Amino acid sequence: MPINVLVVDDSNFFQHRLAEIIEDHPDLHVIGVASNGREAVEMARSKDPDVITMDYEMPLMDGVSAVRAIMASKPVPILMLSSLTYEGARITLDALEAGAVDFLPKNFAEVSRKSPQLKQKLHERLLAIAKPGRRPVAAVAPASKTSAPTLRSTSPAPVSVVRSTTAPITPADKQRYESNQPAPVADKRPVDSLLGRIKLLAIGTSTGGPVALVESLKSLPANFPVPILLIQHMPENFTRAFAERLNSQCNIRVHLAEDGMRLAPGVAYLAPGGQQMILDSKDKNRIKVLAGDDRLNYKPSVDITFASAANAFQSNLLAMVLTGMGSDGCQGCRLVKEFGGVVWSQDQASSVIYGMPMAVARANLTDRVLALCDIAPTLRQAFRC
């Protein structure tokens, strides 16, 4: 059975071109096209799609309002298609808060020429976020552009750290992925104190991450005792808007990371889109922002930041992997564990896509599995704040 897709866009050109691109995949089928948000709400109810692509600027009812209406009446996974402008980023973040699952930048030139890169990304996202039970398991583990060299536990951080992609899947890991073993359930045990031991918290996430990060950080106190590094897969123009939004919603301060910034307790630093965030090998409390390598799938990469932080802080690091597609973060967590650091991961039930945290948990690298709603309380308990 194909995965049924509803396309929502007010442009005839984009309607037809997106439908063509989607239909190029044998497992995807366009069951309808809506020209505005009002039609989208009606067709979501009548046609029962498995997933929806949603434009954000339309007549009669805009995309964000349509997302809210669909989520309130008959929830369907929604992929927002948004411009690469700062305003487009802000509206997309509104849509994610309203219930959209993920987003993809909509570039006129890429759509016009049916860019192979756009086609791959669109197919990958639709297959991954479709209704549970309708999406192939393989969709949560996309192949990387290049093979991933092993991160090395040397200090200072080696150059190879910034050449890494995602964790190579070992035969044992592959067997775990393909087995029917149940995913680990959320850990309800009291947490031991990490105050004094852990000097840095690093959090990596992808699909579903913007909402998960707000939920995880908004109730932390302004005097949270350690700095926080945030790595969210997100395009360049989106991360500034996201950092500003997090800063407005949290008690801690949130900055878009810039080269040379010094780490401070109670401050979170969001890796900028299109670049990589590491720690200075000569001063572990100073951030370095590097140009993103075009050979890498992820810019920023959770693996790269985790590896750099592990080399710098060793056993004094807590790394957390939240909801996301793929396995970025798994190889970095291996290095965290080698140095004696602590790893937490999100559980399957509360993850939008159980890919990144699954890779960590099923590689036996996680010390604690947590439901999203338990992350902030557990952090406050662990750091006695």
N, C-alpha and C positions, 0 to 999 in steps of 0.2 A: 504494500500500500504506500503510495507516495505521500509526502508531507505537503499538505495544502497551505498555500500562501495567499494572503490578501495584500494587495499593493495599494497604498494610499498616497496619492500625490495629485496636486491640482494642475500639473503640466502634462499635456498629452504626450509630449516628447519623452519625458521621464517615465510616464506610465508604460509606454510601449517598450522603451529600451530596457527598463528594469525587468519587465515581464520576460523579454527575450533572454536576458542574462540568467534569470532565475530558472527558466525552462531548459537552459542548457545542461542542467544537472538532472540525471535520470531519476533521482529520488525527490525532486521538488516539482510541484505543480501549482500554477497560479489559478486559483478558483474564482477570482474576481478582482476588479479594480474600482476604487472609490476616489472621487475627485475632491472631497472635502471631509472634514471630521465628522459631520453629521451623517453622511453616507457611510463612513467607516463604522460608526457605532451600530447602525442598522444592519450592515452586512456582517459585522462580527457576530451579531445575534442570529441572523438568518442562515448564514453559510457555514458557521462553526469552523473557522480556519484553525490550523495548528499553530500558525505564527503569522504576524503582521509586520510589514514594513511601513513606517509612518513618517511622512513629511511633517515639518513643524509649522510652516507658514502657509495657511490655506484660508479660503473664504468660508463664511458661515460658521465654521467651528475650527479653531486652530488645533494643531497636533497635541499640545499638552492637555487641552480641555478634552480632546477625544480620548486620550490615554486614561484620564481620570474617569470618564464616563464608562469606558469599556471595563476598567478594573472594578468599578462599582456594580456593574450589571452582570457581566459574563467574562471573567478574566481570561485573557489570552496573552501568551508571550509576545512582546512588541519590541522590534528593532527600530530605533529612531535613525533616520537619515538626516544629517545636519550639515550646515555649512561650516567652513573652517574659520569663521570669524569669531571674535571675542563674544559678540552678542549671540551668535549661534551656539557657542559653548554654554553660555548662561541658560539659554532656553533648553538645551539638551539636559543640563543638570536638573532643571525644573521637571522635565519629563521623566527622568530616572527617579526622582523623589515621588512623582505621581504614580509610578509603578512600571514604567518601561524597563525591560531587562538589560538592554545593551544599546550601543549606538555605533554608527559607522559614518565617517565623514563622506559627504556627497560632493564629488568634484565633477563639474560639467565636462571637462576634457576627458576624464577617465570613463565616464558613462558614455560619452559620444563615441569613443573608439572601442568600447567594450573591452577596456583594459584587462589583460589576464590577471593582473594583481587584484583589481577590484572584484573580478569574477570569483577568484579563489576566496577572498575575504568574505564576500557576501554569502557564498555557498556555505563556507565554514561556519559563519555566525548563525545562519538560519538553521542549519542542521543541529547546531549545538543547543540553541535555545528553544527549539520546538517543544511542544507539550511532552512531558515525561512519558516514555513508552512509545513515542513516535520518532525519537531521534536515535540514530545509530550510535553505539558505544564509541566507535572510533572517532566520532566528531569531537570528543573532549581531549584528544591528544594529537594535535596537528603536527606534521613533520616540520623540523627546523630547516632553514635555508642551507646550513652547513653543519658539518659534524662538530660536536662539542668537545674540545680538549678538556682533560681533567683539571679541575682547580686544585692547586697545590697548597698545602698547609705550611707555608713559609712566611716569615715576617722580616721586613715589611712586605706589603702586598705585591705580588709579582705582576709583571706586565700581562701574563696570561689571563689574569682576572678580567681584563677588559676585552679579551677576545672570546670569552665564553658565550655560549648560547644557553640552551636548556640541558637538563640532566640527561645523560645517556641512559637509556632503559636497559638494565641488565636482564639476563634470562630469568632470574628469580623475580624481578619486578614484573616482567611481562606475564609470568605465570600468575602473579597475584592479580594483575589487571583483568586477565581473562578468566579467572576463577569466579565461582559464585559465592565466595566467602563474603559474609556480611561486612559492611563498612563499620569501623569502630564507632561506638556510641559515645555521646558526650560524657565527660568525666565529672562527677558530682562530688568527688572527695575534697575536703578542705585543702587549700593550697598552702604550702610552706612559705615562709617569708623569703622574699628575694631582696628586701631592702638591705643595702650595704654590699650585697654580692653582685647584683646586676647593675651595670653602669650605663647601659644603652639598650633601648628597645627598637627593633627594626620590624616593620610590618610590610609584607608584600601581598598584592592582590591584583585581580584583573576584572573579568566579567562579574558584575554585581558589586564590585569594590567600592564605588562612590557611596552607596547607601550603607554598606557594611562598615566603612571607615567612620562615617558620621555616628553610627550606632555605637561603635567601639570607643570613640574618643570624646563624645559630647559631654559625658558626665565625669570625666577625669578632672580632678581639681587643678586650679591654676598653679598650685605648688607641687605638682607631680614631680617626683625627685630625680628623674633621669630624662635626657634628651630622647627624641623619637625620630627615626628615619621612616619615611613613607614612600613606598614604591608602587605606583598605580599605573598599569598600562593605559596610556592616554596620549593623544596627539599633542603637539607642541602648543597650539593655541588654546587648548582646553585646560592645561594644568594651572595657569595663572588664575583663571576664573574659579577653578576648583579649590585652590589654596585660599582664595579670598572667601569663598563660601564656608569652608571648614573653619576659618578663623572667626567668622561671624557666628558660627553655631557652637563653638567649643569654649570652655573656660581656659584651656591652655592656648598659647599663641601658636599659630600655624603660618609658616613662611614658604613661599616658593624658593627652593634651594638655589643659591648663587655661589659661584666659585669664591672661596676664601671665607665663607661664613664660619663662625665658631659655634660649636655645640654648646647649648645651655640647658639646664634642667627646666622642665615645664614648657619646652618649645618643640614643635614638630616641624620637620623640614621635608617638603614634598619634592621628589625628584622631578625635574622639568622634562616635559615630553620631548622626544627626539634626541635626548642626551643621556649620559650615564652619570650617576652620582656615586662617588667613592669617598673614602677618607684619605687624607694626606698621609703618605707613608712616613713623613718626618714629624708630623703632628697629628695624632689620631683624633684630636678634638677640632680639627679644621676640615671643612668639606671641600672636595674638588669636584667640579663639574666638567665632564669631558664630552667631546663631540661623539655622537652615536656612530658606530660602525655599521655601514649599510649591509654588511653580511649577516647582521643579527636580526632575528625576528622581533626582539623586544627592545625598545628604546623609550623609557628606561627598562633595564633588566633586573629582576629580583635577584637572580643568581649573582650578578656582578656586585651589587651593593652588599648582599649578605656575605659574600666571600671577602670583600674588603673589610667589612665590619668585624668578621670573625678573625681575620689576620690582625686587626688592630686591638680588639677588646678581648679576644680569646674566651676564657671561661666567664667573663663578665658581660656576656651578650645574651639577650632574650630575643629570638627570632620568631615571628608569627606569620603563618601563611593562611590567608583567607580565600574566599570564593574566587574562582577563576578557571579559565579554560587552559589546557595544556599542562606542563609540568615545570614551568619556570619557578625557581625557588628550591627545587628538590636538591640540586647539586650544591647550592649554597648551604642548605641545611646539613648536608653531609659534612661540610667543613666546619660548621658551627659545632656539631657533635664531636668531631675530632678534637677540637680545642676545649671541650668540656662545657660548652655553652648549653643553653636551654632552648627547646623548640616547642611551640604550641601550634595547633592547627584547628581550623573550623570544622565542625561536623557536617555530615552529608545533608541532614534534614534542613539545616538553615542556610545551606549554600545555594546560590543561584545556579552555579555550575560546579560540580564536585570533581574538578580536574586537578588543579594545583594542590589543594589540601589532601586529596586522595593520594597523589604521588608521594607526598611526604609521609602520610600515615601508613600506607601500605609498603613503604620501604623501611618501616620500623624506625623512623627518625623522630617521631613526635613524642614528647614527654606528657602531653596533655591534649585531649580533644575537647573542644568547647563549642556549645551552641552560641550563636551570635549574641543572644540576649545575655549570656553569662560572661562575655569577654570583659566588659568594663567592670562589673562587680568583682571578677576574679583578679583583675589588675589592681584594683583598689585594695583588695585584701592582701595580695602578694606584696604590695609596696606600702602597706599600712597607711593609706591615705584616704 
